[in-house]
Amino acid sequence: MFEWPTSLVCPANAKGSVGKGMSVFKLLLIELVVIVVVYFILGVGYRRYVVGARGYEQIPNLAFWKSCKEGMQATVDKCRGQGSGIGGVRSDNITTTGGALNINNDDDERLIM
């Protein structure tokens, strides 16, 4: 093994170096971002130069990504109460007057009897 003692580099037991590393979550997040970026770069390159796709068709697994977008949008709409889910509170029924919250419940005609 080759060893060269010098004072020009940081010593292994420097003060304050304990516990200052990256957390597991940060490392996993960085790895995930790198994997996704490499996936898209290689996928776009393959679809462009091998398949001959142009424009949005270059995105690998485009149908999957569109379905993910639609699924996320439906989830956000349901959380906001704008979706077609049962039990959601629609935001157009809620108003505020003088700091008080008023919920308009005059939509009884929509109830199933």
URRA-V31285 format. One record per pair of residues at least 4 apart in sequence whose ideal C-beta (glycine too) atoms are under 7 Angstrom apart, sorted by the first residue. I is the first residue (numbers start at 1). J is the second residue. D is the distance in whole Angstrom. If there is no record, write none. Layout:
# URRA-V31285
i,j,d
I,J,D
I,J,D
This chain:
# URRA-V31285
i,j,d
10,14,5
16,20,7
22,26,4
22,27,5
24,28,6
25,29,6
26,30,6
27,31,6
28,32,6
29,33,6
30,34,6
31,35,6
32,36,6
33,37,6
34,38,6
35,39,6
36,40,6
37,41,6
38,42,6
39,43,6
40,44,6
40,60,7
41,45,6
42,46,6
43,47,6
43,60,3
44,48,6
44,58,5
44,59,7
44,60,7
45,49,6
46,50,5
46,51,7
47,51,5
47,53,4
47,57,7
47,58,5
47,60,6
48,53,6
48,58,5
53,57,4
53,58,5
54,58,7
56,62,6
57,62,7
59,65,6
61,65,6
62,66,6
63,67,6
64,68,6
65,69,7
66,70,6
67,71,6
68,72,6
69,73,6
70,74,6
71,75,6
72,76,6
73,77,6
74,78,6
74,83,6
75,79,6
76,80,6
77,82,4
77,83,4
78,83,4
78,85,5
78,88,6
80,91,6
81,88,4
81,89,5
81,90,5
81,91,6
82,90,7
82,91,7
83,88,6
89,93,7
89,94,7
93,103,6
93,104,4
93,107,7
94,101,7
94,103,6
95,102,5
95,104,7
96,100,7
96,101,6
96,102,7
97,102,6
